[in-house]
Amino acid sequence: MAEDRITVMQGDQYALVFRGTQDGEALDTDGVEEIEFVVGPMRKCWPQEVTRDAEGRFLFPLTQEETFRLSSTQKRIQVRVKFYGSGTPVVIGTASQGVWIENSMSKVVL
């Protein structure tokens, strides 16, 4: 679900982009109740904090304050999808290589 290699510098502010697929096809969110995105210590969910763009990609927002709190190392990325269903819902998870955090010389929020 995540891009191959992601690099973030402390103090960056933008959205990490995730492509949702199931069996090689774009993920149909009509049958999805919730998607949990975990990037290092941060957890955000669709449809609450994570949004989608016009191309159907998932946008995990990062603030400068959040990225400054990340230590300069590799952080794991995990995505879990909770599907609607009769009875017990189905939850499927996947992991990615992670995100590389680069140290910022400046620690000032712009």
C-alpha positions in Angstrom: 0.0 0.0 0.0 2.9 2.4 0.7 5.3 3.8 -1.9 8.7 2.0 -2.1 11.1 4.2 -0.2 10.0 7.3 1.6 12.3 9.9 3.1 11.2 12.7 5.4 13.3 15.4 7.0 12.5 16.6 10.5 10.4 19.7 10.1 8.8 18.7 6.9 5.0 19.3 6.5 3.0 17.6 3.8 1.1 14.4 3.2 2.6 10.9 2.7 0.9 9.3 -0.3 -0.4 5.7 -0.1 -1.9 3.8 -3.0 -4.6 1.3 -1.9 -4.8 -2.0 -3.9 -6.4 -5.3 -3.4 -5.5 -8.3 -5.6 -3.7 -5.8 -8.0 -6.7 -3.6 -8.4 -7.5 -0.2 -6.9 -9.1 -0.6 -3.5 -12.9 -0.2 -3.5 -13.6 1.7 -0.3 -17.3 1.0 -0.6 -16.7 -2.2 1.4 -14.2 -0.6 3.8 -15.2 0.7 7.3 -11.8 2.0 8.3 -8.1 2.0 7.3 -5.5 2.4 10.0 -2.1 3.9 8.9 0.8 3.7 11.4 4.0 5.6 10.6 6.5 5.1 13.4 4.7 6.3 16.5 2.0 8.1 14.6 -1.4 6.5 14.0 -4.1 8.1 11.8 -7.2 6.6 10.2 -9.3 7.0 7.1 -11.9 8.4 6.9 -11.0 10.6 9.9 -7.6 12.2 9.7 -6.4 10.5 6.4 -8.1 11.8 3.2 -8.2 10.8 -0.4 -7.2 12.8 -3.5 -8.9 12.9 -6.9 -6.9 9.9 -8.0 -8.0 7.8 -5.0 -4.7 7.9 -3.2 -4.7 8.1 0.6 -3.0 11.2 2.1 -1.5 10.8 5.5 -0.9 14.4 6.8 2.3 15.3 8.5 2.9 18.6 10.5 6.2 20.2 11.3 5.7 19.5 15.0 5.1 15.8 14.3 8.2 15.3 12.1 10.4 17.2 14.5 9.4 14.6 17.1 10.7 11.8 14.9 14.3 10.6 15.6 16.8 10.3 12.8 16.3 6.7 11.9 14.1 4.3 9.9 10.4 4.1 11.1 8.2 1.2 10.2 5.0 1.7 8.3 1.9 -0.5 8.7 -1.5 -0.4 7.2 -4.6 -2.3 8.3 -7.9 -2.4 6.5 -11.2 -3.2 8.3 -13.8 -4.4 5.8 -17.6 -4.3 6.4 -19.1 -7.7 6.7 -21.9 -9.7 8.2 -20.9 -11.1 11.5 -17.2 -10.7 12.4 -15.5 -8.0 10.2 -12.4 -8.9 8.3 -9.2 -7.0 9.1 -6.1 -7.4 6.8 -2.7 -5.8 7.5 0.4 -5.1 5.5 3.8 -3.6 6.3 6.2 -1.6 4.2 10.0 -0.9 4.2 9.3 2.2 6.3 10.2 5.8 6.2 13.7 7.2 6.6 13.9 10.2 8.8 16.7 12.8 8.1 17.9 15.0 10.9 17.2 18.7 10.4 19.9 21.3 11.4 17.2 23.8 12.3 14.6 22.9 14.9 12.4 25.9 14.2 8.8 25.6 13.0 8.3 27.9 10.0 
